[in-house]
């Protein structure tokens, strides 16, 4: 009985799986990809024709930057010569790798300019390197352009495919066309070795083809797992030593109903290399991409060995993790995982089934490398929203330290199989349409500070503002109120409980000013539509328990009269209530077609906690309409300064069929709407992706450190170095951090030039411990007030906040040296012991002005 129940359950689950399989793979029954415009190949010359043989052809020469660009026409490899430093940068490894365990495939990758990842149906991506399937075969084209060159790679596996062998054929046909022919040749062999050869061929046919007496056919065994050597051998047996032809293959496929359209992966990808006014630019030309029907491009590792440093080189890699981080060359951490991180954080249009690792977001589309006496900064200027930064050290599988861009052309999600607990891959259908570009800049100062200065110049050229520093700023985020469920006569309703009323906010601000705190910036959070997790603000309502509309206006007046910058925090993307929000049409959707519904994670189970209220993310189709409604409401309150809780930090795809938006398209919409917001309001953003800096005046909640990945050796304030002097910024809220002390924040403020940042409530927060707002358990301002004022006065007295952060140096694991534009130089010691550096003694957990 139990066995019968088991079999029934197995059949049901199998049917469910097959149903979902065919549902997901139905797109493969016919090609649903949108037609792409044909790429203009005029002027391209095929290298294998033999006219392009120069191994060091000068392509471009820029006197201003000192860069010369060369190409080896026989390999398509690029060389950059920096005449200012004498340094040579190459796209590929030029020396023999002596790593004892290096594999041949890694050596071939070192000679590739790209690694293509593709998928078929539900599978995980597979890879091809263009050295094996294009460069080595001389199957690529060159076209010379102004200040550069374009290379069109034809990436195609010329090996024989298992699909060139008959998958099924009648017994009589295999016997007549192959086995009988081989036996006859064996019988007529001239010598014993030839006889043995043909007898072996017969055995190989019989061992690789299964006899099916019931259907009268032979079936190729396990074709997906045949080795390339066996495929080549069987191909030779069928088409060279037997009477089998491709016409026979076509006949047998039709006769047995074999749909043989899988073929082999085939790709065309063109890249453009040019010298620019700033440096060197490498671009994947999206329009050039051609892919075979059933092999779809997933992502490309681009120039994976550009500038790679060997085990004999000195230097480090810069990655954009949190505030910024360094990975030292040859650091010996061969046990550490490769650094891989997507730019701009989580995609809220994708399903997440388990709590991700707590790490900092990569907020900047950059990476860099210092090698010996030279350095470069790489800026992803196109396609950044769908880029991953990859970095690794020598000693793992080769002898080189490397960092590069991984460009995604499609997105993948997981579809759960009901009742089984397994998930299958779902892929987007159409390719992205934008190009992908990396611009390499070679700064005058050959270290990460020089890279940050070069990035700052780039940001200013792109529109980042410049402003004078006016001293240490004190940011305080006031928590207005929160909503919780109450009952009246057994009927549940939402009630707003105040944490900081408008009158109480004025009391705290008055006290701060009386105690000598100047340059105050206020972010008022939880002031409308239910408080901390507000309804969508298409209609703004301020609870009377907080102060109502009159209280808001009085607080604004007070701030204006006392030179306080008052910002009203507003959520644009995160939706915490279905009031004023239609999730079926306005929320992001997963590739499965479902609404993307998110929950906070349970720290114990690491799973979404459905006991908490869900939240949604606005899809890009409705950004403009919602923004118009929100700004209309804000204008009703005469609000001129807005804190963008999520507008500069959330970037989500939307994967509903026929309403498909990749993150890169969402980013374009956000940047366009940022312009509208900038024209109407003074803007503050929270922990923003760096594309926000062109539009905002204040930044709070910037990370002061990087993620604790094993491969990372030191954290650096790269973000702060890049924007110091342009935008006022703070670190993360001091009193919401249970990991670091007040002293740590003081030292970090000195090291990074960050203004102070607190999140306060007037009232005690005991009641929050049993709510979904328990992250605010430590916000009662009285407990922090005295220390905050003392910290402000101490830091303000240093005089560094009237200047910009100019120099930064990692002395050792615990000690940093910084210098400001006004000449003030300070050593900071995070360690628990005193440190002697030259004539200076820097006390433990302290700083020294020199």
Helices and strands as residue ranges (DSSP letters): H 2-25, G 26-28, E 45-46, G 47-49, E 57-62, E 67-71, E 78-82, E 88-90, H 104-110, E 114-119, E 126-129, H 130-130, I 131-135, E 140-145, E 148-156, G 162-164, E 168-170, H 171-174, I 175-179, H 180-187, H 192-208, E 209-212, E 217-220, G 223-225, H 228-239, H 246-256, E 266-275, E 279-291, E 296-302, E 309-310, E 315-321, E 325-328, E 339-342, E 362-371, E 374-382, G 384-386, E 387-392, E 400-408, E 412-416, E 423-427, E 436-441, H 448-461, E 474-479, E 481-488, E 491-498, H 502-514, E 520-525, H 548-561, E 565-570, E 574-575, H 583-586, E 616-617, G 620-622, H 623-636, E 641-644, E 654-656, E 659-661, H 663-680, E 682-686, G 690-694, E 698-700, E 714-715, H 718-723, E 728-729, G 734-736, H 742-752, E 756-760, G 766-770, G 774-776, G 781-783, H 785-796, G 800-802, E 805-810, E 815-820, E 825-829, E 835-837, E 840-842, E 846-849
